[in-house]
Amino acid sequence: MRPRARARRGAALSLEVSRRVRGWAPSRRELTRWAEAALGRAGRGRELAVAVVGGPESRRLNGHYRGRDYPTNVLSFPAPRGTRAAAPAALGDLVICPRVLRQEAGQQGKTLRAHWAHLVVHGALHLIGYDHLRDRDAKRMERREIAVLRTLGFANPYRSA
């Protein structure tokens, strides 16, 4: 992975992409636009790393960090709080598995681009404290995702196709 460019405080989100597999993935510009829309002011002057990985790496990380022995669509890793003082711009990392995204998009009757946008928004919201462990929190997160995706021109990802 290349060294990340440092973001200036108050400047736009700085996003670094590491592509570890071949195949289609959205451009850095699109990923940045989607993440910025999700993060709002919380993304200003911050750094976000996105790793595009294969199934085996996704499975390994999902197993190690979540105890689930299968590849998953997106994993979110917020920057540890202790590192923020040393690197105040660090927001965290998203790990995305295009193979899983392609499979899910097909099953759900969504375009690949729409599903990518949804999962970037979803993962970015996790980095700023949203979760879906309790029903109330899941509804709050879904409402935010739907609203953000609407502003980006995408349909509600929770409606059946």
N, CA and C atoms as an extended XYZ file, in Angstrom:
483
Properties=species:S:1:pos:R:3:atomname:S:1:resname:S:1:resid:I:1 pbc="F F F"
N         0.849       -1.174        0.000 N   MET     1
C         0.000        0.000        0.000 CA  MET     1
C         0.894        1.237        0.000 C   MET     1
N         0.518        2.212       -0.804 N   ARG     2
C         1.302        3.452       -0.864 CA  ARG     2
C         1.099        4.245        0.421 C   ARG     2
N         2.038        5.123        0.752 N   PRO     3
C         1.823        5.997        1.900 CA  PRO     3
C         0.605        6.871        1.642 C   PRO     3
N        -0.158        7.107        2.683 N   ARG     4
C        -1.343        7.949        2.555 CA  ARG     4
C        -0.961        9.411        2.531 C   ARG     4
N        -1.669       10.166        1.699 N   ALA     5
C        -1.489       11.620        1.701 CA  ALA     5
C        -2.128       12.163        2.968 C   ALA     5
N        -1.495       13.097        3.607 N   ARG     6
C        -2.024       13.680        4.838 CA  ARG     6
C        -3.113       14.683        4.513 C   ARG     6
N        -4.203       14.595        5.239 N   ALA     7
C        -5.305       15.548        5.063 CA  ALA     7
C        -5.051       16.763        5.946 C   ALA     7
N        -5.438       17.927        5.426 N   ARG     8
C        -5.339       19.139        6.232 CA  ARG     8
C        -6.598       19.252        7.074 C   ARG     8
N        -6.469       19.760        8.285 N   ARG     9
C        -7.642       19.978        9.128 CA  ARG     9
C        -8.621       20.876        8.386 C   ARG     9
N        -9.890       20.474        8.413 N   GLY    10
C       -10.915       21.274        7.773 CA  GLY    10
C       -11.056       21.004        6.284 C   GLY    10
N       -10.082       20.293        5.698 N   ALA    11
C       -10.148       19.981        4.267 CA  ALA    11
C       -11.057       18.779        4.065 C   ALA    11
N       -11.311       18.451        2.831 N   ALA    12
C       -12.152       17.306        2.491 CA  ALA    12
C       -11.529       16.002        2.984 C   ALA    12
N       -12.304       14.957        2.958 N   LEU    13
C       -11.841       13.629        3.326 CA  LEU    13
C       -10.712       13.191        2.397 C   LEU    13
N        -9.667       12.610        2.963 N   SER    14
C        -8.573       12.040        2.194 CA  SER    14
C        -8.782       10.529        2.178 C   SER    14
N        -8.892        9.955        0.982 N   LEU    15
C        -9.169        8.530        0.874 CA  LEU    15
C        -8.073        7.839        0.086 C   LEU    15
N        -7.554        6.784        0.651 N   GLU    16
C        -6.515        5.985        0.004 CA  GLU    16
C        -7.105        4.616       -0.309 C   GLU    16
N        -6.922        4.147       -1.535 N   VAL    17
C        -7.456        2.856       -1.952 CA  VAL    17
C        -6.315        1.894       -2.228 C   VAL    17
N        -6.440        0.695       -1.687 N   SER    18
C        -5.494       -0.379       -1.951 CA  SER    18
C        -6.273       -1.502       -2.628 C   SER    18
N        -5.933       -1.783       -3.888 N   ARG    19
C        -6.630       -2.837       -4.638 CA  ARG    19
C        -5.755       -4.089       -4.630 C   ARG    19
N        -6.237       -5.104       -3.919 N   ARG    20
C        -5.461       -6.334       -3.775 CA  ARG    20
C        -5.992       -7.467       -4.655 C   ARG    20
N        -7.039       -7.180       -5.428 N   VAL    21
C        -7.598       -8.154       -6.368 CA  VAL    21
C        -7.909       -7.450       -7.673 C   VAL    21
N        -7.980       -8.233       -8.739 N   ARG    22
C        -8.357       -7.678      -10.037 CA  ARG    22
C        -9.870       -7.624      -10.136 C   ARG    22
N       -10.337       -6.927      -11.130 N   GLY    23
C       -11.769       -6.851      -11.345 CA  GLY    23
C       -12.267       -5.440      -11.108 C   GLY    23
N       -13.535       -5.231      -11.448 N   TRP    24
C       -14.100       -3.897      -11.357 CA  TRP    24
C       -14.318       -3.468       -9.921 C   TRP    24
N       -13.962       -2.235       -9.658 N   ALA    25
C       -14.276       -1.559       -8.393 CA  ALA    25
C       -14.477       -0.091       -8.762 C   ALA    25
N       -15.305        0.608       -8.001 N   PRO    26
C       -15.518        2.030       -8.300 CA  PRO    26
C       -14.211        2.815       -8.221 C   PRO    26
N       -14.204        3.951       -8.867 N   SER    27
C       -13.022        4.810       -8.841 CA  SER    27
C       -12.830        5.394       -7.437 C   SER    27
N       -11.626        5.826       -7.177 N   ARG    28
C       -11.318        6.491       -5.912 CA  ARG    28
C       -12.231        7.699       -5.726 C   ARG    28
N       -12.486        8.399       -6.812 N   ARG    29
C       -13.346        9.588       -6.750 CA  ARG    29
C       -14.766        9.235       -6.292 C   ARG    29
N       -15.323        8.145       -6.856 N   GLU    30
C       -16.663        7.717       -6.434 CA  GLU    30
C       -16.668        7.270       -4.973 C   GLU    30
N       -15.683        6.471       -4.594 N   LEU    31
C       -15.603        6.002       -3.207 CA  LEU    31
C       -15.532        7.182       -2.242 C   LEU    31
N       -14.745        8.181       -2.609 N   THR    32
C       -14.603        9.373       -1.776 CA  THR    32
C       -15.937       10.110       -1.655 C   THR    32
N       -16.620       10.283       -2.784 N   ARG    33
C       -17.899       10.994       -2.778 CA  ARG    33
C       -18.912       10.281       -1.885 C   ARG    33
N       -18.968        8.960       -1.981 N   TRP    34
C       -19.916        8.184       -1.175 CA  TRP    34
C       -19.562        8.260        0.305 C   TRP    34
N       -18.285        8.125        0.627 N   ALA    35
C       -17.865        8.183        2.032 CA  ALA    35
C       -18.103        9.578        2.609 C   ALA    35
N       -17.786       10.615        1.841 N   GLU    36
C       -18.019       11.987        2.317 CA  GLU    36
C       -19.493       12.240        2.584 C   GLU    36
N       -20.353       11.727        1.725 N   ALA    37
C       -21.794       11.908        1.925 CA  ALA    37
C       -22.245       11.237        3.220 C   ALA    37
N       -21.700       10.077        3.524 N   ALA    38
C       -22.067        9.361        4.747 CA  ALA    38
C       -21.516       10.047        5.995 C   ALA    38
N       -20.285       10.502        5.913 N   LEU    39
C       -19.595       11.034        7.089 CA  LEU    39
C       -19.962       12.478        7.406 C   LEU    39
N       -20.324       13.250        6.396 N   GLY    40
C       -20.637       14.656        6.630 CA  GLY    40
C       -19.455       15.368        7.262 C   GLY    40
N       -19.730       16.215        8.236 N   ARG    41
C       -18.665       16.987        8.908 CA  ARG    41
C       -17.646       16.092        9.607 C   ARG    41
N       -18.078       14.897       10.030 N   ALA    42
C       -17.155       13.984       10.718 CA  ALA    42
C       -16.011       13.532        9.816 C   ALA    42
N       -16.162       13.666        8.501 N   GLY    43
C       -15.107       13.262        7.579 CA  GLY    43
C       -14.149       14.361        7.200 C   GLY    43
N       -14.465       15.598        7.529 N   ARG    44
C       -13.611       16.732        7.131 CA  ARG    44
C       -12.241       16.648        7.799 C   ARG    44
N       -11.208       16.734        6.965 N   GLY    45
C        -9.837       16.718        7.471 CA  GLY    45
C        -9.402       15.357        7.988 C   GLY    45
N       -10.128       14.326        7.632 N   ARG    46
C        -9.815       12.980        8.128 CA  ARG    46
C        -9.286       12.110        7.000 C   ARG    46
N        -8.704       10.992        7.371 N   GLU    47
C        -8.167       10.023        6.422 CA  GLU    47
C        -8.919        8.713        6.547 C   GLU    47
N        -9.223        8.131        5.416 N   LEU    48
C        -9.904        6.846        5.370 CA  LEU    48
C        -9.160        5.960        4.383 C   LEU    48
N        -8.882        4.726        4.774 N   ALA    49
C        -8.247        3.759        3.882 CA  ALA    49
C        -9.287        2.725        3.483 C   ALA    49
N        -9.312        2.393        2.195 N   VAL    50
C       -10.215        1.357        1.680 CA  VAL    50
C        -9.349        0.287        1.029 C   VAL    50
N        -9.483       -0.953        1.515 N   ALA    51
C        -8.770       -2.089        0.929 CA  ALA    51
C        -9.787       -2.950        0.190 C   ALA    51
N        -9.532       -3.195       -1.081 N   VAL    52
C       -10.383       -4.035       -1.915 CA  VAL    52
C        -9.685       -5.394       -1.966 C   VAL    52
N       -10.310       -6.411       -1.346 N   VAL    53
C        -9.640       -7.694       -1.121 CA  VAL    53
C       -10.411       -8.863       -1.724 C   VAL    53
N        -9.735       -9.983       -1.817 N   GLY    54
C       -10.346      -11.211       -2.303 CA  GLY    54
C       -11.064      -11.951       -1.187 C   GLY    54
N       -11.757      -12.991       -1.591 N   GLY    55
C       -12.516      -13.802       -0.638 CA  GLY    55
C       -11.677      -14.384        0.496 C   GLY    55
N       -10.515      -14.977        0.199 N   PRO    56
C        -9.723      -15.566        1.283 CA  PRO    56
C        -9.300      -14.539        2.350 C   PRO    56
N        -8.900      -13.348        1.909 N   GLU    57
C        -8.491      -12.332        2.888 CA  GLU    57
C        -9.694      -11.844        3.691 C   GLU    57
N       -10.820      -11.645        3.032 N   SER    58
C       -12.035      -11.234        3.729 CA  SER    58
C       -12.443      -12.292        4.756 C   SER    58
N       -12.381      -13.543        4.361 N   ARG    59
C       -12.729      -14.645        5.272 CA  ARG    59
C       -11.789      -14.667        6.480 C   ARG    59
N       -10.502      -14.513        6.222 N   ARG    60
C        -9.518      -14.531        7.314 CA  ARG    60
C        -9.789      -13.403        8.307 C   ARG    60
N       -10.004      -12.192        7.793 N   LEU    61
C       -10.267      -11.045        8.672 CA  LEU    61
C       -11.592      -11.190        9.406 C   LEU    61
N       -12.617      -11.655        8.712 N   ASN    62
C       -13.930      -11.854        9.333 CA  ASN    62
C       -13.836      -12.909       10.436 C   ASN    62
N       -13.072      -13.955       10.192 N   GLY    63
C       -12.876      -14.994       11.207 CA  GLY    63
C       -12.109      -14.476       12.407 C   GLY    63
N       -11.047      -13.746       12.136 N   HIS    64
C       -10.195      -13.243       13.217 CA  HIS    64
C       -10.901      -12.199       14.082 C   HIS    64
N       -11.574      -11.240       13.457 N   TYR    65
C       -12.149      -10.119       14.206 CA  TYR    65
C       -13.607      -10.309       14.606 C   TYR    65
N       -14.338      -11.174       13.881 N   ARG    66
C       -15.761      -11.322       14.187 CA  ARG    66
C       -16.132      -12.763       14.516 C   ARG    66
N       -15.166      -13.682       14.416 N   GLY    67
C       -15.450      -15.078       14.728 CA  GLY    67
C       -16.363      -15.759       13.724 C   GLY    67
N       -16.382      -15.261       12.488 N   ARG    68
C       -17.257      -15.811       11.450 CA  ARG    68
C       -16.399      -16.324       10.307 C   ARG    68
N       -16.528      -17.605       10.014 N   ASP    69
C       -15.650      -18.278        9.059 CA  ASP    69
C       -16.191      -18.229        7.627 C   ASP    69
N       -16.363      -17.022        7.106 N   TYR    70
C       -16.780      -16.841        5.719 CA  TYR    70
C       -16.411      -15.426        5.289 C   TYR    70
N       -16.238      -15.218        3.985 N   PRO    71
C       -15.951      -13.857        3.520 CA  PRO    71
C       -17.194      -12.996        3.679 C   PRO    71
N       -17.006      -11.717        3.890 N   THR    72
C       -18.133      -10.807        4.074 CA  THR    72
C       -17.985       -9.609        3.146 C   THR    72
N       -19.060       -8.843        3.011 N   ASN    73
C       -19.061       -7.729        2.068 CA  ASN    73
C       -18.161       -6.576        2.496 C   ASN    73
N       -18.332       -6.094        3.726 N   VAL    74
C       -17.531       -4.966        4.194 CA  VAL    74
C       -17.203       -5.135        5.676 C   VAL    74
N       -15.997       -4.803        6.032 N   LEU    75
C       -15.564       -4.754        7.434 CA  LEU    75
C       -15.090       -3.339        7.711 C   LEU    75
N       -15.416       -2.844        8.881 N   SER    76
C       -15.017       -1.486        9.285 CA  SER    76
C       -14.100       -1.579       10.487 C   SER    76
N       -12.997       -0.873       10.409 N   PHE    77
C       -12.023       -0.843       11.494 CA  PHE    77
C       -11.748        0.605       11.884 C   PHE    77
N       -12.448        1.119       12.906 N   PRO    78
C       -12.178        2.497       13.337 CA  PRO    78
C       -10.740        2.625       13.827 C   PRO    78
N       -10.143        3.787       13.617 N   ALA    79
C        -8.795        4.039       14.130 CA  ALA    79
C        -8.851        3.965       15.648 C   ALA    79
N        -7.883        3.297       16.257 N   PRO    80
C        -7.860        3.245       17.723 CA  PRO    80
C        -7.799        4.657       18.302 C   PRO    80
N        -8.503        4.868       19.383 N   ARG    81
C        -8.559        6.210       19.990 CA  ARG    81
C        -7.180        6.732       20.355 C   ARG    81
N        -6.309        5.881       20.826 N   GLY    82
C        -4.972        6.308       21.222 CA  GLY    82
C        -4.156        6.873       20.067 C   GLY    82
N        -4.435        6.427       18.833 N   THR    83
C        -3.646        6.887       17.694 CA  THR    83
C        -4.136        8.227       17.177 C   THR    83
N        -5.329        8.630       17.568 N   ARG    84
C        -5.870        9.881       17.037 CA  ARG    84
C        -5.097       11.099       17.524 C   ARG    84
N        -4.543       11.014       18.706 N   ALA    85
C        -3.758       12.147       19.202 CA  ALA    85
C        -2.482       12.295       18.375 C   ALA    85
N        -1.859       11.147       18.066 N   ALA    86
C        -0.631       11.184       17.274 CA  ALA    86
C        -0.930       11.496       15.803 C   ALA    86
N        -2.040       10.977       15.314 N   ALA    87
C        -2.435       11.212       13.927 CA  ALA    87
C        -3.901       11.644       13.936 C   ALA    87
N        -4.159       12.898       14.231 N   PRO    88
C        -5.540       13.341       14.435 CA  PRO    88
C        -6.455       13.132       13.243 C   PRO    88
N        -5.895       12.910       12.065 N   ALA    89
C        -6.743       12.776       10.887 CA  ALA    89
C        -7.221       11.340       10.657 C   ALA    89
N        -6.660       10.358       11.343 N   ALA    90
C        -7.016        8.961       11.084 CA  ALA    90
C        -8.464        8.681       11.485 C   ALA    90
N        -9.256        8.171       10.535 N   LEU    91
C       -10.642        7.801       10.791 CA  LEU    91
C       -10.775        6.292       10.911 C   LEU    91
N       -10.143        5.571       10.024 N   GLY    92
C       -10.192        4.113       10.074 CA  GLY    92
C       -10.045        3.502        8.700 C   GLY    92
N       -10.365        2.203        8.620 N   ASP    93
C       -10.214        1.436        7.394 CA  ASP    93
C       -11.511        0.705        7.069 C   ASP    93
N       -11.783        0.592        5.774 N   LEU    94
C       -12.848       -0.274        5.280 CA  LEU    94
C       -12.186       -1.362        4.451 C   LEU    94
N       -12.627       -2.599        4.631 N   VAL    95
C       -12.142       -3.721        3.845 CA  VAL    95
C       -13.351       -4.259        3.091 C   VAL    95
N       -13.280       -4.220        1.765 N   ILE    96
C       -14.420       -4.580        0.930 CA  ILE    96
C       -14.050       -5.736        0.013 C   ILE    96
N       -14.950       -6.719       -0.069 N   CYS    97
C       -14.724       -7.895       -0.912 CA  CYS    97
C       -15.664       -7.839       -2.114 C   CYS    97
N       -15.145       -7.464       -3.299 N   PRO    98
C       -15.986       -7.344       -4.494 CA  PRO    98
C       -16.698       -8.634       -4.885 C   PRO    98
N       -16.084       -9.782       -4.620 N   ARG    99
C       -16.720      -11.058       -4.967 CA  ARG    99
C       -18.046      -11.201       -4.228 C   ARG    99
N       -18.038      -10.879       -2.937 N   VAL   100
C       -19.260      -10.967       -2.140 CA  VAL   100
C       -20.259       -9.912       -2.607 C   VAL   100
N       -19.783       -8.702       -2.899 N   LEU   101
C       -20.670       -7.644       -3.376 CA  LEU   101
C       -21.363       -8.029       -4.673 C   LEU   101
N       -20.614       -8.596       -5.619 N   ARG   102
C       -21.201       -9.017       -6.896 CA  ARG   102
C       -22.302      -10.056       -6.665 C   ARG   102
N       -21.992      -11.016       -5.824 N   GLN   103
C       -22.948      -12.090       -5.527 CA  GLN   103
C       -24.220      -11.518       -4.885 C   GLN   103
N       -24.055      -10.655       -3.897 N   GLU   104
C       -25.205      -10.058       -3.215 CA  GLU   104
C       -26.025       -9.172       -4.153 C   GLU   104
N       -25.355       -8.367       -4.954 N   ALA   105
C       -26.068       -7.478       -5.879 CA  ALA   105
C       -26.946       -8.297       -6.820 C   ALA   105
N       -26.413       -9.398       -7.327 N   GLY   106
C       -27.189      -10.272       -8.201 CA  GLY   106
C       -28.388      -10.874       -7.491 C   GLY   106
N       -28.165      -11.367       -6.281 N   GLN   107
C       -29.249      -11.969       -5.506 CA  GLN   107
C       -30.329      -10.954       -5.148 C   GLN   107
N       -29.931       -9.717       -4.920 N   GLN   108
C       -30.864       -8.680       -4.479 CA  GLN   108
C       -31.422       -7.853       -5.637 C   GLN   108
N       -31.000       -8.148       -6.856 N   GLY   109
C       -31.498       -7.427       -8.022 CA  GLY   109
C       -31.080       -5.970       -8.050 C   GLY   109
N       -29.879       -5.687       -7.560 N   LYS   110
C       -29.349       -4.320       -7.529 CA  LYS   110
C       -28.211       -4.191       -8.530 C   LYS   110
N       -27.946       -2.961       -8.948 N   THR   111
C       -26.754       -2.754       -9.764 CA  THR   111
C       -25.536       -2.879       -8.856 C   THR   111
N       -24.443       -3.249       -9.448 N   LEU   112
C       -23.210       -3.377       -8.683 CA  LEU   112
C       -22.801       -2.030       -8.083 C   LEU   112
N       -22.927       -0.958       -8.863 N   ARG   113
C       -22.559        0.379       -8.389 CA  ARG   113
C       -23.424        0.781       -7.180 C   ARG   113
N       -24.729        0.513       -7.234 N   ALA   114
C       -25.624        0.858       -6.122 CA  ALA   114
C       -25.254        0.075       -4.867 C   ALA   114
N       -24.895       -1.196       -5.036 N   HIS   115
C       -24.544       -2.000       -3.856 CA  HIS   115
C       -23.203       -1.545       -3.273 C   HIS   115
N       -22.246       -1.212       -4.131 N   TRP   116
C       -20.980       -0.651       -3.651 CA  TRP   116
C       -21.244        0.622       -2.849 C   TRP   116
N       -22.048        1.520       -3.414 N   ALA   117
C       -22.340        2.785       -2.718 CA  ALA   117
C       -22.952        2.495       -1.351 C   ALA   117
N       -23.913        1.574       -1.311 N   HIS   118
C       -24.553        1.250       -0.039 CA  HIS   118
C       -23.540        0.748        0.982 C   HIS   118
N       -22.665       -0.145        0.569 N   LEU   119
C       -21.736       -0.723        1.543 CA  LEU   119
C       -20.620        0.234        1.953 C   LEU   119
N       -20.247        1.148        1.085 N   VAL   120
C       -19.299        2.192        1.496 CA  VAL   120
C       -19.973        3.106        2.522 C   VAL   120
N       -21.201        3.495        2.255 N   VAL   121
C       -21.952        4.330        3.209 CA  VAL   121
C       -22.114        3.580        4.526 C   VAL   121
N       -22.522        2.324        4.460 N   HIS   122
C       -22.729        1.505        5.655 CA  HIS   122
C       -21.438        1.393        6.479 C   HIS   122
N       -20.346        1.048        5.793 N   GLY   123
C       -19.067        0.904        6.494 CA  GLY   123
C       -18.583        2.211        7.087 C   GLY   123
N       -18.740        3.310        6.353 N   ALA   124
C       -18.316        4.624        6.865 CA  ALA   124
C       -19.115        5.016        8.100 C   ALA   124
N       -20.406        4.708        8.106 N   LEU   125
C       -21.222        5.027        9.288 CA  LEU   125
C       -20.761        4.245       10.513 C   LEU   125
N       -20.335        3.005       10.303 N   HIS   126
C       -19.773        2.242       11.425 CA  HIS   126
C       -18.565        2.961       12.021 C   HIS   126
N       -17.751        3.576       11.166 N   LEU   127
C       -16.540        4.246       11.640 CA  LEU   127
C       -16.835        5.447       12.527 C   LEU   127
N       -18.031        6.010       12.404 N   ILE   128
C       -18.373        7.175       13.246 CA  ILE   128
C       -19.408        6.824       14.315 C   ILE   128
N       -19.507        5.521       14.613 N   GLY   129
C       -20.284        5.116       15.777 CA  GLY   129
C       -21.651        4.521       15.540 C   GLY   129
N       -22.107        4.452       14.318 N   TYR   130
C       -23.397        3.810       14.053 CA  TYR   130
C       -23.222        2.296       14.149 C   TYR   130
N       -24.270        1.611       14.645 N   ASP   131
C       -24.250        0.146       14.624 CA  ASP   131
C       -25.674       -0.370       14.468 C   ASP   131
N       -25.792       -1.683       14.390 N   HIS   132
C       -27.106       -2.294       14.194 CA  HIS   132
C       -27.274       -3.508       15.099 C   HIS   132
N       -26.689       -3.416       16.294 N   LEU   133
C       -26.793       -4.519       17.233 CA  LEU   133
C       -28.178       -4.592       17.876 C   LEU   133
N       -28.768       -3.452       18.159 N   ARG   134
C       -30.125       -3.402       18.727 CA  ARG   134
C       -31.069       -2.892       17.646 C   ARG   134
N       -32.326       -3.300       17.724 N   ASP   135
C       -33.312       -2.893       16.717 CA  ASP   135
C       -33.387       -1.379       16.559 C   ASP   135
N       -33.401       -0.666       17.660 N   ARG   136
C       -33.503        0.790       17.608 CA  ARG   136
C       -32.323        1.407       16.867 C   ARG   136
N       -31.137        0.899       17.159 N   ASP   137
C       -29.928        1.400       16.494 CA  ASP   137
C       -29.914        1.020       15.011 C   ASP   137
N       -30.400       -0.175       14.702 N   ALA   138
C       -30.446       -0.625       13.306 CA  ALA   138
C       -31.390        0.265       12.498 C   ALA   138
N       -32.529        0.597       13.056 N   LYS   139
C       -33.480        1.481       12.360 CA  LYS   139
C       -32.869        2.862       12.132 C   LYS   139
N       -32.167        3.383       13.144 N   ARG   140
C       -31.495        4.681       13.024 CA  ARG   140
C       -30.452        4.647       11.909 C   ARG   140
N       -29.652        3.570       11.872 N   MET   141
C       -28.605        3.442       10.859 CA  MET   141
C       -29.226        3.296        9.471 C   MET   141
N       -30.260        2.484        9.355 N   GLU   142
C       -30.925        2.308        8.063 CA  GLU   142
C       -31.503        3.621        7.549 C   GLU   142
N       -32.143        4.393        8.440 N   ARG   143
C       -32.694        5.696        8.022 CA  ARG   143
C       -31.593        6.593        7.473 C   ARG   143
N       -30.445        6.614        8.148 N   ARG   144
C       -29.319        7.435        7.701 CA  ARG   144
C       -28.794        6.947        6.346 C   ARG   144
N       -28.648        5.631        6.202 N   GLU   145
C       -28.184        5.074        4.930 CA  GLU   145
C       -29.135        5.443        3.789 C   GLU   145
N       -30.421        5.273        4.002 N   ILE   146
C       -31.426        5.569        2.979 CA  ILE   146
C       -31.353        7.043        2.577 C   ILE   146
N       -31.255        7.919        3.575 N   ALA   147
C       -31.198        9.364        3.295 CA  ALA   147
C       -29.938        9.725        2.521 C   ALA   147
N       -28.796        9.192        2.930 N   VAL   148
C       -27.529        9.489        2.249 CA  VAL   148
C       -27.576        8.963        0.818 C   VAL   148
N       -28.024        7.732        0.647 N   LEU   149
C       -28.071        7.147       -0.689 CA  LEU   149
C       -29.043        7.902       -1.591 C   LEU   149
N       -30.129        8.399       -1.030 N   ARG   150
C       -31.072        9.191       -1.820 CA  ARG   150
C       -30.384       10.442       -2.353 C   ARG   150
N       -29.582       11.114       -1.512 N   THR   151
C       -28.886       12.322       -1.969 CA  THR   151
C       -27.879       12.001       -3.078 C   THR   151
N       -27.409       10.761       -3.112 N   LEU   152
C       -26.445       10.330       -4.120 CA  LEU   152
C       -27.132        9.781       -5.378 C   LEU   152
N       -28.457        9.717       -5.355 N   GLY   153
C       -29.205        9.249       -6.517 CA  GLY   153
C       -29.476        7.759       -6.550 C   GLY   153
N       -29.347        7.087       -5.403 N   PHE   154
C       -29.588        5.645       -5.337 CA  PHE   154
C       -30.896        5.360       -4.601 C   PHE   154
N       -31.529        4.262       -4.978 N   ALA   155
C       -32.789        3.847       -4.360 CA  ALA   155
C       -32.542        3.280       -2.961 C   ALA   155
N       -33.624        3.155       -2.209 N   ASN   156
C       -33.586        2.541       -0.880 CA  ASN   156
C       -33.040        1.121       -1.005 C   ASN   156
N       -31.904        0.817       -0.375 N   PRO   157
C       -31.300       -0.509       -0.525 CA  PRO   157
C       -32.046       -1.596        0.245 C   PRO   157
N       -32.983       -1.210        1.093 N   TYR   158
C       -33.707       -2.189        1.907 CA  TYR   158
C       -35.041       -2.589        1.295 C   TYR   158
N       -35.397       -1.989        0.180 N   ARG   159
C       -36.622       -2.388       -0.543 CA  ARG   159
C       -36.291       -3.529       -1.471 C   ARG   159
N       -37.152       -4.479       -1.554 N   SER   160
C       -36.958       -5.596       -2.474 CA  SER   160
C       -37.050       -5.125       -3.912 C   SER   160
N       -36.239       -5.716       -4.746 N   ALA   161
C       -36.232       -5.327       -6.170 CA  ALA   161
C       -37.414       -5.928       -6.901 C   ALA   161
